[in-house]
Amino acid sequence: MTTQQKSILVLGIGNILLKDEGAGIHVVSALRQEGYGEAELMDGGTGGFHLLGFIQSYKTVIIIDASLDKYPVGHLRTLQPRYARDFPIQLSAHEIGLKDLLDSAFLLGNMPDIYLIAISVKDFQEMGMELSPEVKQAIPDAVKTVKELVKYLKK
């Protein structure tokens, strides 16, 4: 457990080589391009246990990730999951790694407050670096959601 926790981490998860699966990375990239500095921004790639130390060093972590779910492509949802079972059933292609990572943080006794901005997608397997039109259109809304959430959390 760290002695001094940082405030808020915005963590984009995804693989930009698999089109919409990289939605979280595109949101963090858009925030960086705007020069957004109200929270720490991080490209978390496809997640994994190497992120455990980063996550545990923050009081609050906002994760942006693609989700295969029942909603239309490009739909945004903000969730506050506490355990792996609280996540959408299919949270992107790296679903097991991210869920296991957060369960590990909980078991180690240093679980930050987690918020998840899930962006609904249709497919995780299609190769390419371009987002579908629906997901591309959702990126500005996801950026706005991150900013509003950070503002709310800083109150």
VOLO-982775 format. One record per atom (N, C-alpha, C): residue number from 1; atom name; chain; x, y, z. Coordinates in nm, 4 decimals. Example, Ala and Ser with C-alpha at 12.3 -4.5 7.8 and 13.67 -1.06 7.14 Angstrom:
<pts>
PT     i   at   ch         xx         yy         zz
PT     1    N    A     1.3190    -0.5690     0.7800
PT     1   CA    A     1.2300    -0.4500     0.7800
PT     1    C    A     1.3200    -0.3300     0.7800
PT     2    N    A     1.2850    -0.2250     0.7080
PT     2   CA    A     1.3670    -0.1060     0.7140
PT     2    C    A     1.2900     0.0030     0.7870
</pts>
This chain:
<pts>
PT     i   at   ch         xx         yy         zz
PT     1    N    A     0.0837    -0.1190     0.0000
PT     1   CA    A     0.0000     0.0000     0.0000
PT     1    C    A     0.0874     0.1243     0.0000
PT     2    N    A     0.0580     0.2172    -0.0851
PT     2   CA    A     0.1372     0.3388    -0.0929
PT     2    C    A     0.0969     0.4342     0.0178
PT     3    N    A     0.1926     0.5155     0.0609
PT     3   CA    A     0.1636     0.6092     0.1691
PT     3    C    A     0.0897     0.7321     0.1179
PT     4    N    A     0.1184     0.7754    -0.0023
PT     4   CA    A     0.0545     0.8945    -0.0591
PT     4    C    A    -0.0147     0.8564    -0.1889
PT     5    N    A    -0.1462     0.8511    -0.1864
PT     5   CA    A    -0.2194     0.8188    -0.3084
PT     5    C    A    -0.2456     0.9440    -0.3895
PT     6    N    A    -0.2359     0.9286    -0.5210
PT     6   CA    A    -0.2692     1.0363    -0.6128
PT     6    C    A    -0.4205     1.0421    -0.6257
PT     7    N    A    -0.4719     1.1475    -0.6841
PT     7   CA    A    -0.6157     1.1687    -0.6884
PT     7    C    A    -0.6878     1.0816    -0.7917
PT     8    N    A    -0.6806     1.1157    -0.9205
PT     8   CA    A    -0.7638     1.0493    -1.0216
PT     8    C    A    -0.6794     1.0066    -1.1421
PT     9    N    A    -0.6963     0.8813    -1.1814
PT     9   CA    A    -0.6341     0.8272    -1.3019
PT     9    C    A    -0.7441     0.7972    -1.4026
PT    10    N    A    -0.7268     0.8448    -1.5264
PT    10   CA    A    -0.8154     0.8098    -1.6375
PT    10    C    A    -0.7380     0.7094    -1.7214
PT    11    N    A    -0.7870     0.5861    -1.7245
PT    11   CA    A    -0.7164     0.4736    -1.7842
PT    11    C    A    -0.7916     0.4207    -1.9053
PT    12    N    A    -0.7355     0.4430    -2.0233
PT    12   CA    A    -0.7942     0.3891    -2.1456
PT    12    C    A    -0.7396     0.2495    -2.1700
PT    13    N    A    -0.8296     0.1538    -2.1928
PT    13   CA    A    -0.7911     0.0150    -2.2168
PT    13    C    A    -0.8332    -0.0219    -2.3587
PT    14    N    A    -0.7506    -0.0997    -2.4276
PT    14   CA    A    -0.7889    -0.1467    -2.5597
PT    14    C    A    -0.6711    -0.1751    -2.6496
PT    15    N    A    -0.7026    -0.2270    -2.7651
PT    15   CA    A    -0.6032    -0.2601    -2.8664
PT    15    C    A    -0.6419    -0.1847    -2.9938
PT    16    N    A    -0.5672    -0.0817    -3.0268
PT    16   CA    A    -0.6037     0.0016    -3.1419
PT    16    C    A    -0.5876    -0.0708    -3.2752
PT    17    N    A    -0.5270    -0.1886    -3.2753
PT    17   CA    A    -0.5133    -0.2669    -3.3985
PT    17    C    A    -0.6391    -0.3478    -3.4292
PT    18    N    A    -0.7346    -0.3501    -3.3345
PT    18   CA    A    -0.8591    -0.4258    -3.3522
PT    18    C    A    -0.9796    -0.3311    -3.3582
PT    19    N    A    -0.9672    -0.2273    -3.4370
PT    19   CA    A    -1.0740    -0.1305    -3.4611
PT    19    C    A    -1.1420    -0.0828    -3.3327
PT    20    N    A    -1.2702    -0.1145    -3.3134
PT    20   CA    A    -1.3483    -0.0614    -3.2012
PT    20    C    A    -1.2984    -0.1090    -3.0654
PT    21    N    A    -1.2239    -0.2165    -3.0616
PT    21   CA    A    -1.1696    -0.2676    -2.9358
PT    21    C    A    -1.0756    -0.1651    -2.8727
PT    22    N    A    -1.0248    -0.0738    -2.9518
PT    22   CA    A    -0.9345     0.0297    -2.9014
PT    22    C    A    -1.0038     0.1579    -2.8579
PT    23    N    A    -1.1338     0.1548    -2.8375
PT    23   CA    A    -1.2100     0.2765    -2.8052
PT    23    C    A    -1.1547     0.3504    -2.6830
PT    24    N    A    -1.1189     0.2785    -2.5782
PT    24   CA    A    -1.0667     0.3433    -2.4574
PT    24    C    A    -0.9389     0.4208    -2.4833
PT    25    N    A    -0.8536     0.3662    -2.5688
PT    25   CA    A    -0.7291     0.4335    -2.6036
PT    25    C    A    -0.7590     0.5615    -2.6826
PT    26    N    A    -0.8564     0.5547    -2.7721
PT    26   CA    A    -0.8936     0.6724    -2.8508
PT    26    C    A    -0.9483     0.7847    -2.7619
PT    27    N    A    -1.0196     0.7507    -2.6558
PT    27   CA    A    -1.0725     0.8528    -2.5644
PT    27    C    A    -0.9569     0.9228    -2.4927
PT    28    N    A    -0.8624     0.8454    -2.4409
PT    28   CA    A    -0.7467     0.9046    -2.3718
PT    28    C    A    -0.6657     0.9898    -2.4690
PT    29    N    A    -0.6498     0.9428    -2.5903
PT    29   CA    A    -0.5778     1.0199    -2.6923
PT    29    C    A    -0.6470     1.1527    -2.7201
PT    30    N    A    -0.7800     1.1521    -2.7300
PT    30   CA    A    -0.8554     1.2757    -2.7535
PT    30    C    A    -0.8384     1.3731    -2.6363
PT    31    N    A    -0.8386     1.3211    -2.5144
PT    31   CA    A    -0.8169     1.4063    -2.3966
PT    31    C    A    -0.6771     1.4682    -2.4000
PT    32    N    A    -0.5782     1.3885    -2.4363
PT    32   CA    A    -0.4402     1.4399    -2.4462
PT    32    C    A    -0.4300     1.5487    -2.5523
PT    33    N    A    -0.4943     1.5257    -2.6664
PT    33   CA    A    -0.4889     1.6250    -2.7755
PT    33    C    A    -0.5499     1.7580    -2.7340
PT    34    N    A    -0.6468     1.7526    -2.6440
PT    34   CA    A    -0.7088     1.8757    -2.5923
PT    34    C    A    -0.6227     1.9417    -2.4851
PT    35    N    A    -0.5203     1.8717    -2.4381
PT    35   CA    A    -0.4382     1.9248    -2.3299
PT    35    C    A    -0.5050     1.9117    -2.1946
PT    36    N    A    -0.5948     1.8155    -2.1803
PT    36   CA    A    -0.6697     1.7967    -2.0557
PT    36    C    A    -0.5740     1.7616    -1.9416
PT    37    N    A    -0.5814     1.8375    -1.8348
PT    37   CA    A    -0.4887     1.8172    -1.7249
PT    37    C    A    -0.5527     1.8051    -1.5879
PT    38    N    A    -0.6842     1.7818    -1.5825
PT    38   CA    A    -0.7528     1.7726    -1.4538
PT    38    C    A    -0.7343     1.6376    -1.3853
PT    39    N    A    -0.6824     1.5407    -1.4597
PT    39   CA    A    -0.6561     1.4071    -1.4049
PT    39    C    A    -0.5388     1.3484    -1.4822
PT    40    N    A    -0.4741     1.2512    -1.4238
PT    40   CA    A    -0.3657     1.1796    -1.4919
PT    40    C    A    -0.4263     1.0927    -1.6010
PT    41    N    A    -0.3664     1.0928    -1.7192
PT    41   CA    A    -0.4140     1.0130    -1.8318
PT    41    C    A    -0.3148     0.9005    -1.8598
PT    42    N    A    -0.3685     0.7805    -1.8869
PT    42   CA    A    -0.2801     0.6679    -1.9144
PT    42    C    A    -0.3393     0.5767    -2.0202
PT    43    N    A    -0.2575     0.5402    -2.1179
PT    43   CA    A    -0.2911     0.4381    -2.2170
PT    43    C    A    -0.2520     0.3059    -2.1531
PT    44    N    A    -0.3526     0.2278    -2.1135
PT    44   CA    A    -0.3279     0.1012    -2.0445
PT    44    C    A    -0.3133    -0.0170    -2.1379
PT    45    N    A    -0.3138     0.0074    -2.2682
PT    45   CA    A    -0.3021    -0.1040    -2.3627
PT    45    C    A    -0.4130    -0.2041    -2.3395
PT    46    N    A    -0.3781    -0.3311    -2.3390
PT    46   CA    A    -0.4782    -0.4362    -2.3207
PT    46    C    A    -0.4914    -0.4783    -2.1744
PT    47    N    A    -0.4465    -0.3945    -2.0852
PT    47   CA    A    -0.4606    -0.4250    -1.9426
PT    47    C    A    -0.3567    -0.5252    -1.8976
PT    48    N    A    -0.3804    -0.5883    -1.7873
PT    48   CA    A    -0.2876    -0.6880    -1.7356
PT    48    C    A    -0.2358    -0.6507    -1.5984
PT    49    N    A    -0.1697    -0.7471    -1.5362
PT    49   CA    A    -0.1250    -0.7292    -1.3981
PT    49    C    A    -0.0166    -0.6238    -1.3822
PT    50    N    A     0.0520    -0.5869    -1.4902
PT    50   CA    A     0.1537    -0.4823    -1.4794
PT    50    C    A     0.0924    -0.3467    -1.4422
PT    51    N    A    -0.0398    -0.3326    -1.4553
PT    51   CA    A    -0.1070    -0.2074    -1.4207
PT    51    C    A    -0.1468    -0.2006    -1.2726
PT    52    N    A    -0.1306    -0.3103    -1.2002
PT    52   CA    A    -0.1774    -0.3166    -1.0615
PT    52    C    A    -0.1184    -0.2046    -0.9756
PT    53    N    A     0.0119    -0.1828    -0.9838
PT    53   CA    A     0.0758    -0.0776    -0.9044
PT    53    C    A     0.0240     0.0607    -0.9384
PT    54    N    A     0.0016     0.0868    -1.0671
PT    54   CA    A    -0.0524     0.2171    -1.1079
PT    54    C    A    -0.1919     0.2374    -1.0496
PT    55    N    A    -0.2765     0.1373    -1.0655
PT    55   CA    A    -0.4136     0.1473    -1.0174
PT    55    C    A    -0.4174     0.1686    -0.8666
PT    56    N    A    -0.3336     0.0965    -0.7946
PT    56   CA    A    -0.3336     0.1066    -0.6486
PT    56    C    A    -0.2761     0.2384    -0.5974
PT    57    N    A    -0.2096     0.3136    -0.6810
PT    57   CA    A    -0.1509     0.4396    -0.6351
PT    57    C    A    -0.2472     0.5580    -0.6489
PT    58    N    A    -0.3708     0.5306    -0.6884
PT    58   CA    A    -0.4716     0.6354    -0.7045
PT    58    C    A    -0.5907     0.6102    -0.6125
PT    59    N    A    -0.6544     0.7189    -0.5709
PT    59   CA    A    -0.7768     0.7085    -0.4919
PT    59    C    A    -0.8934     0.6672    -0.5808
PT    60    N    A    -0.8940     0.7189    -0.7057
PT    60   CA    A    -1.0028     0.6930    -0.7990
PT    60    C    A    -0.9451     0.6622    -0.9365
PT    61    N    A    -1.0012     0.5595    -1.0013
PT    61   CA    A    -0.9599     0.5237    -1.1369
PT    61    C    A    -1.0845     0.5191    -1.2251
PT    62    N    A    -1.0793     0.5947    -1.3341
PT    62   CA    A    -1.1851     0.5923    -1.4346
PT    62    C    A    -1.1316     0.5117    -1.5526
PT    63    N    A    -1.1943     0.3989    -1.5807
PT    63   CA    A    -1.1516     0.3108    -1.6891
PT    63    C    A    -1.2465     0.3294    -1.8067
PT    64    N    A    -1.1894     0.3435    -1.9256
PT    64   CA    A    -1.2709     0.3505    -2.0464
PT    64    C    A    -1.2368     0.2284    -2.1295
PT    65    N    A    -1.3393     0.1507    -2.1666
PT    65   CA    A    -1.3152     0.0266    -2.2390
PT    65    C    A    -1.4337    -0.0061    -2.3295
PT    66    N    A    -1.4065    -0.0892    -2.4292
PT    66   CA    A    -1.5101    -0.1380    -2.5202
PT    66    C    A    -1.5855    -0.2522    -2.4533
PT    67    N    A    -1.7134    -0.2664    -2.4871
PT    67   CA    A    -1.7966    -0.3702    -2.4266
PT    67    C    A    -1.8885    -0.4327    -2.5305
PT    68    N    A    -1.8845    -0.5658    -2.5403
PT    68   CA    A    -1.9815    -0.6401    -2.6216
PT    68    C    A    -2.1020    -0.6616    -2.5330
PT    69    N    A    -2.2118    -0.5983    -2.5630
PT    69   CA    A    -2.3296    -0.6084    -2.4767
PT    69    C    A    -2.4562    -0.5933    -2.5607
PT    70    N    A    -2.5677    -0.5802    -2.4950
PT    70   CA    A    -2.6974    -0.5749    -2.5636
PT    70    C    A    -2.7315    -0.4365    -2.6189
PT    71    N    A    -2.6469    -0.3391    -2.5943
PT    71   CA    A    -2.6764    -0.2019    -2.6353
PT    71    C    A    -2.6292    -0.1759    -2.7784
PT    72    N    A    -2.6851    -0.0728    -2.8432
PT    72   CA    A    -2.6415    -0.0398    -2.9799
PT    72    C    A    -2.4948     0.0038    -2.9829
PT    73    N    A    -2.4296    -0.0192    -3.0939
PT    73   CA    A    -2.2897     0.0209    -3.1104
PT    73    C    A    -2.2771     0.1713    -3.0859
PT    74    N    A    -2.1800     0.2078    -3.0034
PT    74   CA    A    -2.1570     0.3483    -2.9703
PT    74    C    A    -2.2263     0.3949    -2.8432
PT    75    N    A    -2.3094     0.3093    -2.7829
PT    75   CA    A    -2.3797     0.3445    -2.6591
PT    75    C    A    -2.2787     0.3557    -2.5437
PT    76    N    A    -2.2936     0.4593    -2.4617
PT    76   CA    A    -2.2063     0.4794    -2.3455
PT    76    C    A    -2.2813     0.4471    -2.2176
PT    77    N    A    -2.2120     0.3800    -2.1267
PT    77   CA    A    -2.2655     0.3568    -1.9921
PT    77    C    A    -2.1564     0.3864    -1.8914
PT    78    N    A    -2.1936     0.4472    -1.7814
PT    78   CA    A    -2.0997     0.4690    -1.6720
PT    78    C    A    -2.1431     0.3800    -1.5571
PT    79    N    A    -2.0525     0.2937    -1.5146
PT    79   CA    A    -2.0785     0.1980    -1.4075
PT    79    C    A    -1.9799     0.2211    -1.2938
PT    80    N    A    -2.0153     0.1730    -1.1765
PT    80   CA    A    -1.9217     0.1766    -1.0648
PT    80    C    A    -1.9062     0.0333    -1.0125
PT    81    N    A    -1.8288    -0.0486    -1.0854
PT    81   CA    A    -1.8114    -0.1884    -1.0452
PT    81    C    A    -1.7201    -0.2009    -0.9238
PT    82    N    A    -1.7491    -0.2972    -0.8408
PT    82   CA    A    -1.6646    -0.3217    -0.7228
PT    82    C    A    -1.5913    -0.4548    -0.7379
PT    83    N    A    -1.6565    -0.5523    -0.7972
PT    83   CA    A    -1.5989    -0.6858    -0.8159
PT    83    C    A    -1.6092    -0.7240    -0.9629
PT    84    N    A    -1.5419    -0.8291    -1.0026
PT    84   CA    A    -1.5444    -0.8755    -1.1413
PT    84    C    A    -1.6873    -0.9008    -1.1879
PT    85    N    A    -1.7717    -0.9525    -1.1010
PT    85   CA    A    -1.9097    -0.9842    -1.1407
PT    85    C    A    -1.9923    -0.8603    -1.1717
PT    86    N    A    -1.9441    -0.7426    -1.1313
PT    86   CA    A    -2.0160    -0.6177    -1.1553
PT    86    C    A    -1.9898    -0.5585    -1.2944
PT    87    N    A    -1.8946    -0.6154    -1.3672
PT    87   CA    A    -1.8614    -0.5668    -1.5004
PT    87    C    A    -1.9593    -0.6218    -1.6021
PT    88    N    A    -1.9679    -0.5577    -1.7198
PT    88   CA    A    -2.0482    -0.6164    -1.8280
PT    88    C    A    -1.9983    -0.7574    -1.8579
PT    89    N    A    -2.0872    -0.8430    -1.9070
PT    89   CA    A    -2.0517    -0.9831    -1.9324
PT    89    C    A    -1.9322    -0.9950    -2.0242
PT    90    N    A    -1.9275    -0.9186    -2.1324
PT    90   CA    A    -1.8153    -0.9239    -2.2260
PT    90    C    A    -1.7505    -0.7879    -2.2332
PT    91    N    A    -1.6502    -0.7672    -2.1508
PT    91   CA    A    -1.5778    -0.6411    -2.1510
PT    91    C    A    -1.4532    -0.6584    -2.2360
PT    92    N    A    -1.4632    -0.6264    -2.3600
PT    92   CA    A    -1.3586    -0.6330    -2.4609
PT    92    C    A    -1.2828    -0.7645    -2.4657
PT    93    N    A    -1.1858    -0.7703    -2.5535
PT    93   CA    A    -1.1123    -0.8942    -2.5797
PT    93    C    A    -1.0207    -0.9326    -2.4642
PT    94    N    A    -0.9925    -0.8418    -2.3746
PT    94   CA    A    -0.9017    -0.8685    -2.2629
PT    94    C    A    -0.9790    -0.8772    -2.1318
PT    95    N    A    -1.1048    -0.9153    -2.1399
PT    95   CA    A    -1.1966    -0.9136    -2.0278
PT    95    C    A    -1.1408    -0.9807    -1.9021
PT    96    N    A    -1.0820    -1.0971    -1.9143
PT    96   CA    A    -1.0349    -1.1701    -1.7965
PT    96    C    A    -0.9233    -1.0941    -1.7274
PT    97    N    A    -0.8295    -1.0377    -1.8031
PT    97   CA    A    -0.7176    -0.9663    -1.7431
PT    97    C    A    -0.7607    -0.8465    -1.6610
PT    98    N    A    -0.8505    -0.7645    -1.7114
PT    98   CA    A    -0.8936    -0.6454    -1.6397
PT    98    C    A    -0.9725    -0.6823    -1.5148
PT    99    N    A    -1.0633    -0.7769    -1.5279
PT    99   CA    A    -1.1419    -0.8189    -1.4117
PT    99    C    A    -1.0529    -0.8805    -1.3042
PT   100    N    A    -0.9600    -0.9655    -1.3455
PT   100   CA    A    -0.8670    -1.0268    -1.2497
PT   100    C    A    -0.7785    -0.9223    -1.1835
PT   101    N    A    -0.7366    -0.8239    -1.2606
PT   101   CA    A    -0.6537    -0.7158    -1.2078
PT   101    C    A    -0.7254    -0.6434    -1.0944
PT   102    N    A    -0.8522    -0.6094    -1.1163
PT   102   CA    A    -0.9272    -0.5368    -1.0139
PT   102    C    A    -0.9599    -0.6243    -0.8936
PT   103    N    A    -0.9866    -0.7526    -0.9167
PT   103   CA    A    -1.0060    -0.8437    -0.8032
PT   103    C    A    -0.8783    -0.8552    -0.7208
PT   104    N    A    -0.7631    -0.8546    -0.7867
PT   104   CA    A    -0.6344    -0.8608    -0.7156
PT   104    C    A    -0.6151    -0.7378    -0.6287
PT   105    N    A    -0.6477    -0.6210    -0.6821
PT   105   CA    A    -0.6370    -0.4977    -0.6036
PT   105    C    A    -0.7266    -0.5057    -0.4806
PT   106    N    A    -0.8461    -0.5597    -0.4969
PT   106   CA    A    -0.9377    -0.5737    -0.3836
PT   106    C    A    -0.8807    -0.6698    -0.2787
PT   107    N    A    -0.8310    -0.7845    -0.3254
PT   107   CA    A    -0.7761    -0.8847    -0.2333
PT   107    C    A    -0.6536    -0.8339    -0.1591
PT   108    N    A    -0.5756    -0.7473    -0.2217
PT   108   CA    A    -0.4567    -0.6913    -0.1583
PT   108    C    A    -0.4910    -0.5778    -0.0623
PT   109    N    A    -0.6173    -0.5408    -0.0588
PT   109   CA    A    -0.6618    -0.4408     0.0379
PT   109    C    A    -0.6356    -0.2976    -0.0021
PT   110    N    A    -0.6119    -0.2728    -0.1272
PT   110   CA    A    -0.5868    -0.1358    -0.1715
PT   110    C    A    -0.6645    -0.1096    -0.2993
PT   111    N    A    -0.7957    -0.1145    -0.2871
PT   111   CA    A    -0.8827    -0.0987    -0.4031
PT   111    C    A    -0.9282     0.0461    -0.4142
PT   112    N    A    -0.8912     0.1142    -0.5231
PT   112   CA    A    -0.9418     0.2508    -0.5411
PT   112    C    A    -1.0894     0.2480    -0.5778
PT   113    N    A    -1.1517     0.3640    -0.5755
PT   113   CA    A    -1.2865     0.3753    -0.6293
PT   113    C    A    -1.2735     0.3612    -0.7801
PT   114    N    A    -1.3541     0.2722    -0.8383
PT   114   CA    A    -1.3464     0.2443    -0.9813
PT   114    C    A    -1.4748     0.2904    -1.0490
PT   115    N    A    -1.4581     0.3609    -1.1596
PT   115   CA    A    -1.5691     0.3956    -1.2481
PT   115    C    A    -1.5331     0.3398    -1.3843
PT   116    N    A    -1.6309     0.2839    -1.4520
PT   116   CA    A    -1.6096     0.2278    -1.5847
PT   116    C    A    -1.7005     0.2978    -1.6841
PT   117    N    A    -1.6403     0.3528    -1.7876
PT   117   CA    A    -1.7169     0.4062    -1.8993
PT   117    C    A    -1.7067     0.3010    -2.0087
PT   118    N    A    -1.8173     0.2301    -2.0308
PT   118   CA    A    -1.8217     0.1217    -2.1289
PT   118    C    A    -1.8798     0.1757    -2.2588
PT   119    N    A    -1.8095     0.1494    -2.3674
PT   119   CA    A    -1.8557     0.1900    -2.5001
PT   119    C    A    -1.8956     0.0632    -2.5749
PT   120    N    A    -2.0228     0.0518    -2.6068
PT   120   CA    A    -2.0735    -0.0686    -2.6725
PT   120    C    A    -2.0180    -0.0816    -2.8140
PT   121    N    A    -1.9732    -0.2038    -2.8454
PT   121   CA    A    -1.9187    -0.2342    -2.9780
PT   121    C    A    -1.9834    -0.3616    -3.0303
PT   122    N    A    -1.9652    -0.3875    -3.1583
PT   122   CA    A    -2.0239    -0.5060    -3.2207
PT   122    C    A    -1.9240    -0.6205    -3.2318
PT   123    N    A    -1.7975    -0.5873    -3.2560
PT   123   CA    A    -1.6985    -0.6904    -3.2876
PT   123    C    A    -1.5632    -0.6517    -3.2305
PT   124    N    A    -1.4906    -0.7513    -3.1765
PT   124   CA    A    -1.3566    -0.7277    -3.1237
PT   124    C    A    -1.2474    -0.7820    -3.2144
PT   125    N    A    -1.2832    -0.8614    -3.3111
PT   125   CA    A    -1.1832    -0.9360    -3.3865
PT   125    C    A    -1.1423    -0.8737    -3.5191
PT   126    N    A    -1.2150    -0.7729    -3.5663
PT   126   CA    A    -1.1848    -0.7146    -3.6959
PT   126    C    A    -1.0569    -0.6311    -3.6881
PT   127    N    A    -0.9609    -0.6646    -3.7736
PT   127   CA    A    -0.8333    -0.5941    -3.7767
PT   127    C    A    -0.8486    -0.4585    -3.8456
PT   128    N    A    -0.7730    -0.3614    -3.7993
PT   128   CA    A    -0.7724    -0.2288    -3.8582
PT   128    C    A    -0.7601    -0.1241    -3.7494
PT   129    N    A    -0.7225    -0.0051    -3.7893
PT   129   CA    A    -0.7019     0.1016    -3.6910
PT   129    C    A    -0.8123     0.2073    -3.6928
PT   130    N    A    -0.9057     0.1950    -3.7852
PT   130   CA    A    -1.0162     0.2900    -3.7929
PT   130    C    A    -1.1344     0.2429    -3.7080
PT   131    N    A    -1.1922     0.3340    -3.6324
PT   131   CA    A    -1.3125     0.3029    -3.5561
PT   131    C    A    -1.4331     0.2983    -3.6493
PT   132    N    A    -1.5343     0.2212    -3.6097
PT   132   CA    A    -1.6601     0.2235    -3.6846
PT   132    C    A    -1.7195     0.3636    -3.6706
PT   133    N    A    -1.8058     0.4041    -3.7635
PT   133   CA    A    -1.8659     0.5384    -3.7541
PT   133    C    A    -1.9388     0.5614    -3.6210
PT   134    N    A    -2.0079     0.4591    -3.5697
PT   134   CA    A    -2.0841     0.4743    -3.4448
PT   134    C    A    -1.9920     0.4958    -3.3248
PT   135    N    A    -1.8843     0.4197    -3.3184
PT   135   CA    A    -1.7913     0.4344    -3.2053
PT   135    C    A    -1.7134     0.5645    -3.2184
PT   136    N    A    -1.6737     0.5989    -3.3397
PT   136   CA    A    -1.6037     0.7254    -3.3623
PT   136    C    A    -1.6902     0.8431    -3.3166
PT   137    N    A    -1.8182     0.8354    -3.3448
PT   137   CA    A    -1.9113     0.9405    -3.3042
PT   137    C    A    -1.9281     0.9449    -3.1520
PT   138    N    A    -1.9059     0.8324    -3.0832
PT   138   CA    A    -1.9209     0.8259    -2.9377
PT   138    C    A    -1.8003     0.8825    -2.8625
PT   139    N    A    -1.6859     0.8954    -2.9284
PT   139   CA    A    -1.5638     0.9401    -2.8600
PT   139    C    A    -1.5814     1.0782    -2.7962
PT   140    N    A    -1.6338     1.1799    -2.8659
PT   140   CA    A    -1.6535     1.3099    -2.7993
PT   140    C    A    -1.7477     1.3020    -2.6783
PT   141    N    A    -1.8496     1.2175    -2.6855
PT   141   CA    A    -1.9400     1.1996    -2.5709
PT   141    C    A    -1.8668     1.1332    -2.4544
PT   142    N    A    -1.7803     1.0387    -2.4848
PT   142   CA    A    -1.7019     0.9731    -2.3794
PT   142    C    A    -1.6047     1.0720    -2.3155
PT   143    N    A    -1.5437     1.1564    -2.3972
PT   143   CA    A    -1.4547     1.2615    -2.3451
PT   143    C    A    -1.5333     1.3532    -2.2515
PT   144    N    A    -1.6511     1.3938    -2.2935
PT   144   CA    A    -1.7364     1.4807    -2.2106
PT   144    C    A    -1.7739     1.4094    -2.0799
PT   145    N    A    -1.8050     1.2803    -2.0881
PT   145   CA    A    -1.8409     1.2031    -1.9692
PT   145    C    A    -1.7239     1.1962    -1.8714
PT   146    N    A    -1.6036     1.1747    -1.9223
PT   146   CA    A    -1.4843     1.1722    -1.8360
PT   146    C    A    -1.4693     1.3060    -1.7652
PT   147    N    A    -1.4781     1.4146    -1.8392
PT   147   CA    A    -1.4607     1.5479    -1.7804
PT   147    C    A    -1.5656     1.5765    -1.6735
PT   148    N    A    -1.6908     1.5414    -1.7026
PT   148   CA    A    -1.7976     1.5638    -1.6044
PT   148    C    A    -1.7758     1.4795    -1.4798
PT   149    N    A    -1.7330     1.3553    -1.4977
PT   149   CA    A    -1.7085     1.2669    -1.3842
PT   149    C    A    -1.5923     1.3179    -1.2994
PT   150    N    A    -1.4842     1.3604    -1.3629
PT   150   CA    A    -1.3696     1.4147    -1.2885
PT   150    C    A    -1.4120     1.5393    -1.2110
PT   151    N    A    -1.4861     1.6272    -1.2756
PT   151   CA    A    -1.5341     1.7482    -1.2090
PT   151    C    A    -1.6190     1.7126    -1.0858
PT   152    N    A    -1.7093     1.6169    -1.1018
PT   152   CA    A    -1.7943     1.5710    -0.9918
PT   152    C    A    -1.7090     1.5128    -0.8779
PT   153    N    A    -1.6105     1.4316    -0.9128
PT   153   CA    A    -1.5270     1.3665    -0.8115
PT   153    C    A    -1.4378     1.4632    -0.7359
PT   154    N    A    -1.4043     1.5738    -0.7977
PT   154   CA    A    -1.3161     1.6721    -0.7330
PT   154    C    A    -1.3912     1.7648    -0.6379
PT   155    N    A    -1.5250     1.7565    -0.6370
PT   155   CA    A    -1.6046     1.8424    -0.5474
PT   155    C    A    -1.5824     1.8039    -0.4031
</pts>
